[in-house]
Amino acid sequence: MKIIFYGTRDYDRLYFELLAADPEYGCSIKFLAANLDVDTAPLAEGGDAVCAFVNSDCSAPVLEALAKAGIRLLLMRCAGFNNVDLDAAKRLGITVLRVPGYSPEAVAEHAMALAQAANRRICKAYIKVRNNNFALDGLLGYNLYGSCAGIIGTGRIGAAMARICHGYGMTVLAYDQYHNPDLEGIVRYVELDELLRAADLISLHCPLTAETHHLINAETIAKMRDNAILVNTSRGGLIDTDALIAALRNRKFAGVGLDVYEDEDGQVFEDFSDTVLENEVVPILLSFPNVVITSHQAFFTRTALQSIAIITMENARAYARGEKLVNEVKA
């Protein structure tokens, strides 16, 4: 099997080249720096499969171009697949495989890091000390120990976050359509309204669907406790950005930690340090002293990258051998 790898970074090569050299996987990889979109899709000509990431364009026109190039397998080296037009993939006969659980602890640990950074004003404190300012003005936080955490979505990542919060000595409430039996004795499942009203820390770990789009909006924000901390390491579309900015202006939150945000796709993993950033969301959000934003990096640990590479290659091998596709995503 020949895999066309889009959006290649040095760290991708490090882990995928090692596995591609293993005859057990029986494949070769062509690495492309360009990300997948309608203009670059024809570059897959001559390949058997395409490997894409969460910031790739996997819309119907792109999938049609891939199908025309002979591609019948789309390997998503990530858990999310909301950027994939699954109906188009089905129509075109393209199988979609993903990596559902590469390292839930990596994302959960980053979520707690964001919560702590926002709560204790770590970024502001660092800048102050760099400027020889050791005054504590503007740095007041509160103890997480003894407070209440609200986890929205208790899949693998949400469950890992729940355990971290439990370890901090927090009462942990959870909201999910499906109750995770592994969290018995750690969380108490409640309705969303109760979670919003009771939680001091709200962390989002649910997929982005039509039902969860703008789950956090003006109405749900109004139900939250004043001085709550809101963290999102899942998908930007879970939060209505305009409603969030309005709430921040009204001093609703003690802190907000975001690894994802709406309309981030065009700038994810790109360097704009020498140019003008056209997206206004980040500058506006960063104008608030209690907001911390990172660059879609919650997954980015050595453990996670190794796991992503292994599962992606196992997905490719299973497809090539006609084995059961445990990580297939269907419309």
C-alpha positions as CSV (number, residue, x, y, z in Angstrom):
1,M,0.0,0.0,0.0
2,K,1.2,3.5,-0.9
3,I,0.0,6.2,1.5
4,I,0.0,9.9,0.6
5,F,0.6,11.8,3.8
6,Y,-0.7,15.4,3.8
7,G,0.4,18.2,6.1
8,T,3.7,16.6,7.1
9,R,5.7,18.0,10.0
10,D,9.1,16.8,11.2
11,Y,7.5,15.1,14.2
12,D,5.2,13.1,11.9
13,R,8.2,11.8,9.9
14,L,9.9,10.8,13.1
15,Y,7.3,8.3,14.1
16,F,5.7,7.3,10.8
17,E,9.0,6.6,8.9
18,L,10.1,4.2,11.6
19,L,6.9,2.2,11.2
20,A,6.8,2.4,7.4
21,A,10.2,0.7,7.4
22,D,8.8,-2.3,9.2
23,P,7.8,-5.0,6.6
24,E,5.0,-6.1,8.9
25,Y,3.0,-3.1,7.8
26,G,3.9,-3.6,4.1
27,C,3.5,0.0,3.0
28,S,5.4,3.1,1.7
29,I,4.6,6.7,2.6
30,K,4.9,9.8,0.4
31,F,5.1,12.8,2.7
32,L,3.7,16.1,1.5
33,A,4.1,19.4,3.3
34,A,0.9,20.7,1.8
35,N,-2.3,20.2,3.6
36,L,-5.2,18.4,2.0
37,D,-7.7,20.6,0.1
38,V,-9.3,20.7,-3.3
39,D,-6.2,22.0,-4.9
40,T,-3.8,19.5,-3.4
41,A,-6.0,16.4,-3.6
42,P,-4.8,15.5,-7.2
43,L,-1.3,15.0,-5.7
44,A,-2.6,11.7,-4.4
45,E,-2.6,10.3,-7.9
46,G,-0.8,6.9,-7.8
47,G,-1.5,6.3,-4.1
48,D,-3.8,3.8,-2.5
49,A,-4.6,5.8,0.7
50,V,-4.5,9.3,2.0
51,C,-3.5,10.2,5.6
52,A,-5.0,13.5,6.8
53,F,-5.4,15.4,10.1
54,V,-8.0,17.3,12.0
55,N,-7.2,20.6,10.1
56,S,-7.5,19.0,6.7
57,D,-10.3,19.8,4.2
58,C,-12.2,16.5,3.7
59,S,-15.3,18.0,2.2
60,A,-17.2,16.5,-0.7
61,P,-15.3,18.3,-3.5
62,V,-12.0,17.1,-1.9
63,L,-13.2,13.5,-1.5
64,E,-14.4,13.6,-5.1
65,A,-11.0,14.7,-6.3
66,L,-9.4,11.9,-4.2
67,A,-11.7,9.3,-5.6
68,K,-10.9,10.5,-9.1
69,A,-7.2,10.0,-8.2
70,G,-7.9,6.4,-7.3
71,I,-8.0,6.8,-3.5
72,R,-10.3,4.4,-1.6
73,L,-9.0,4.8,1.9
74,L,-8.9,7.9,4.1
75,L,-6.8,7.5,7.2
76,M,-7.5,10.2,9.8
77,R,-4.6,10.4,12.2
78,C,-6.8,11.9,14.9
79,A,-9.9,11.2,16.9
80,G,-12.1,13.9,15.4
81,F,-13.9,13.5,12.0
82,N,-16.3,16.4,11.9
83,N,-14.2,17.8,9.0
84,V,-15.0,14.7,6.9
85,D,-18.1,14.6,4.7
86,L,-19.1,11.0,5.6
87,D,-22.1,10.9,3.2
88,A,-19.8,11.8,0.3
89,A,-17.2,9.3,1.4
90,K,-19.9,6.6,1.4
91,R,-21.2,7.6,-1.9
92,L,-17.7,7.6,-3.4
93,G,-16.7,4.2,-1.9
94,I,-14.0,5.8,0.4
95,T,-13.5,4.0,3.7
96,V,-12.7,6.4,6.6
97,L,-10.6,5.2,9.5
98,R,-9.6,7.2,12.6
99,V,-7.6,7.0,15.8
100,P,-10.2,7.1,18.6
101,G,-8.0,6.9,21.6
102,Y,-4.3,7.8,21.1
103,S,-3.7,9.3,24.5
104,P,-6.6,10.6,26.5
105,E,-4.4,11.5,29.4
106,A,-2.4,13.9,27.1
107,V,-5.5,15.9,26.3
108,A,-6.9,15.8,29.9
109,E,-3.6,16.9,31.4
110,H,-3.5,19.8,29.0
111,A,-7.1,20.7,30.0
112,M,-6.1,20.8,33.6
113,A,-3.0,22.9,32.8
114,L,-5.3,25.4,31.0
115,A,-7.6,25.5,34.0
116,Q,-4.7,26.1,36.4
117,A,-3.0,28.7,34.1
118,A,-6.3,30.6,33.8
119,N,-7.2,30.4,37.4
120,R,-3.7,31.4,38.8
121,R,-2.9,33.8,36.0
122,I,0.3,31.9,35.1
123,C,0.9,33.7,31.8
124,K,0.4,37.1,33.3
125,A,2.6,36.3,36.3
126,Y,5.3,35.0,34.0
127,I,5.3,38.3,32.0
128,K,5.3,40.4,35.2
129,V,8.3,38.6,36.6
130,R,10.1,38.8,33.2
131,N,9.7,42.6,33.7
132,N,11.0,42.5,37.2
133,N,7.5,43.1,38.6
134,F,7.0,40.8,41.6
135,A,3.7,42.4,42.8
136,L,0.8,40.1,43.2
137,D,-1.9,42.5,41.9
138,G,-4.2,40.8,39.4
139,L,-3.0,37.3,40.2
140,L,-5.5,36.2,42.7
141,G,-7.0,32.7,42.1
142,Y,-8.9,30.2,44.2
143,N,-8.4,26.6,45.4
144,L,-9.6,23.8,43.1
145,Y,-9.5,21.5,46.1
146,G,-13.0,21.3,47.6
147,S,-14.6,22.9,44.6
148,C,-16.9,21.3,42.0
149,A,-15.8,20.1,38.5
150,G,-18.3,19.6,35.7
151,I,-17.2,17.3,32.9
152,I,-19.3,17.4,29.7
153,G,-18.6,14.2,27.8
154,T,-17.2,11.2,29.6
155,G,-15.5,9.2,26.9
156,R,-11.9,8.3,27.2
157,I,-10.6,11.9,27.5
158,G,-13.5,13.1,29.7
159,A,-13.0,10.1,31.9
160,A,-9.3,11.0,32.2
161,M,-10.1,14.6,33.1
162,A,-12.7,13.3,35.7
163,R,-10.0,11.3,37.4
164,I,-7.6,14.2,37.5
165,C,-10.3,16.4,39.1
166,H,-11.1,13.7,41.6
167,G,-7.4,13.5,42.4
168,Y,-7.4,17.2,43.1
169,G,-10.0,16.7,45.8
170,M,-12.9,18.1,43.7
171,T,-16.5,16.9,43.6
172,V,-17.0,15.7,40.0
173,L,-20.3,16.0,38.2
174,A,-20.7,14.6,34.7
175,Y,-23.1,15.0,31.8
176,D,-23.2,12.5,29.0
177,Q,-25.9,10.5,27.2
178,Y,-24.0,7.4,28.0
179,H,-22.8,6.7,31.5
180,N,-19.2,5.4,31.7
181,P,-19.1,2.5,34.2
182,D,-15.4,3.0,34.8
183,L,-16.2,6.2,36.6
184,E,-18.4,4.7,39.2
185,G,-17.5,6.2,42.6
186,I,-15.6,9.1,40.9
187,V,-18.4,11.1,39.2
188,R,-22.1,11.7,39.7
189,Y,-24.1,12.0,36.5
190,V,-26.6,14.9,36.4
191,E,-28.6,16.8,33.8
192,L,-26.8,19.6,32.0
193,D,-28.6,22.4,33.8
194,E,-27.6,21.1,37.2
195,L,-24.0,20.7,36.1
196,L,-23.9,24.3,34.7
197,R,-25.3,25.7,37.9
198,A,-23.1,23.8,40.3
199,A,-19.7,23.5,38.7
200,D,-16.8,25.8,39.5
201,L,-14.8,24.3,36.6
202,I,-16.5,23.2,33.4
203,S,-14.4,21.2,30.9
204,L,-15.7,20.2,27.5
205,H,-14.9,16.7,26.1
206,C,-17.8,15.9,23.7
207,P,-17.6,15.6,19.9
208,L,-18.9,18.3,17.7
209,T,-22.2,17.4,16.1
210,A,-25.3,19.2,15.0
211,E,-26.7,18.7,18.6
212,T,-23.6,19.9,20.4
213,H,-22.8,22.9,18.1
214,H,-22.8,26.0,20.3
215,L,-23.6,23.9,23.3
216,I,-22.1,26.7,25.3
217,N,-24.1,29.8,24.3
218,A,-25.7,32.9,25.9
219,E,-28.4,30.8,27.5
220,T,-26.1,28.1,29.0
221,I,-23.5,30.7,30.0
222,A,-26.2,32.5,32.0
223,K,-26.9,29.3,34.0
224,M,-23.2,29.0,35.0
225,R,-21.9,30.2,38.3
226,D,-20.2,33.6,38.3
227,N,-16.5,33.2,38.5
228,A,-16.6,29.7,37.0
229,I,-13.6,28.5,34.9
230,L,-14.4,27.2,31.4
231,V,-12.0,24.9,29.5
232,N,-12.3,23.6,25.9
233,T,-9.8,21.1,24.5
234,S,-12.4,19.4,22.2
235,R,-13.8,21.4,19.3
236,G,-14.1,25.1,18.8
237,G,-17.7,24.9,17.6
238,L,-18.9,23.7,20.9
239,I,-18.7,27.4,22.1
240,D,-20.5,30.4,20.6
241,T,-17.6,32.8,20.4
242,D,-19.8,35.9,20.4
243,A,-21.6,34.8,23.5
244,L,-18.3,33.9,25.2
245,I,-16.8,37.4,24.4
246,A,-20.0,39.1,25.7
247,A,-19.8,37.1,28.9
248,L,-16.1,37.9,29.4
249,R,-16.9,41.6,28.9
250,N,-19.5,41.2,31.7
251,R,-16.8,39.6,33.9
252,K,-18.7,36.3,34.1
253,F,-15.7,34.0,34.2
254,A,-12.9,33.6,36.7
255,G,-10.9,32.1,33.8
256,V,-11.2,30.6,30.3
257,G,-8.8,28.1,28.8
258,L,-9.0,27.3,25.1
259,D,-6.9,24.9,23.0
260,V,-9.6,25.2,20.3
261,Y,-11.9,27.9,19.1
262,E,-14.2,28.7,16.2
263,D,-12.8,29.5,12.7
264,E,-9.3,28.2,13.7
265,D,-8.9,25.9,10.7
266,G,-6.9,28.3,8.5
267,Q,-4.3,28.9,11.1
268,V,-3.9,25.6,13.0
269,F,-0.2,24.7,13.2
270,E,0.8,27.6,11.0
271,D,3.3,30.4,11.8
272,F,1.9,33.9,11.4
273,S,4.5,35.7,13.6
274,D,5.8,37.7,10.6
275,T,2.5,38.7,9.1
276,V,-0.9,40.1,10.1
277,L,-3.4,37.6,11.6
278,E,-6.7,38.2,9.7
279,N,-8.7,36.2,12.2
280,E,-10.0,38.6,14.9
281,V,-11.1,36.0,17.4
282,V,-7.7,35.3,19.0
283,P,-6.6,39.0,19.5
284,I,-10.0,39.8,21.0
285,L,-10.0,36.8,23.4
286,L,-6.4,37.5,24.4
287,S,-7.3,41.0,25.3
288,F,-8.9,39.6,28.4
289,P,-6.4,38.9,31.3
290,N,-8.2,35.8,32.4
291,V,-8.1,34.0,29.1
292,V,-5.4,31.5,28.1
293,I,-5.2,30.2,24.5
294,T,-2.9,27.5,23.2
295,S,-2.4,26.3,19.6
296,H,-4.4,23.1,19.4
297,Q,-1.6,21.2,21.2
298,A,-3.5,19.2,23.8
299,F,-2.7,16.0,22.0
300,F,1.0,16.9,21.5
301,T,3.1,14.6,23.6
302,R,5.6,11.9,22.6
303,T,3.3,9.2,23.9
304,A,0.4,10.4,21.9
305,L,2.4,10.8,18.7
306,Q,3.7,7.3,18.9
307,S,0.2,5.9,19.6
308,I,-1.3,7.9,16.7
309,A,1.4,6.5,14.3
310,I,0.9,2.9,15.5
311,I,-2.9,2.9,15.3
312,T,-2.9,4.7,11.9
313,M,-0.6,2.1,10.5
314,E,-2.6,-0.8,12.1
315,N,-5.7,0.7,10.5
316,A,-4.0,0.7,7.1
317,R,-2.8,-2.9,7.6
318,A,-6.2,-4.1,8.6
319,Y,-7.8,-2.5,5.5
320,A,-5.1,-4.0,3.2
321,R,-5.6,-7.5,4.7
322,G,-9.4,-7.3,4.6
323,E,-9.6,-7.6,8.3
324,K,-12.3,-6.2,10.6
325,L,-12.1,-2.4,10.7
326,V,-12.6,-1.6,14.4
327,N,-11.9,2.1,13.9
328,E,-14.1,2.8,10.8
329,V,-16.3,5.8,10.8
330,K,-19.6,5.5,8.9
331,A,-22.2,8.0,7.9
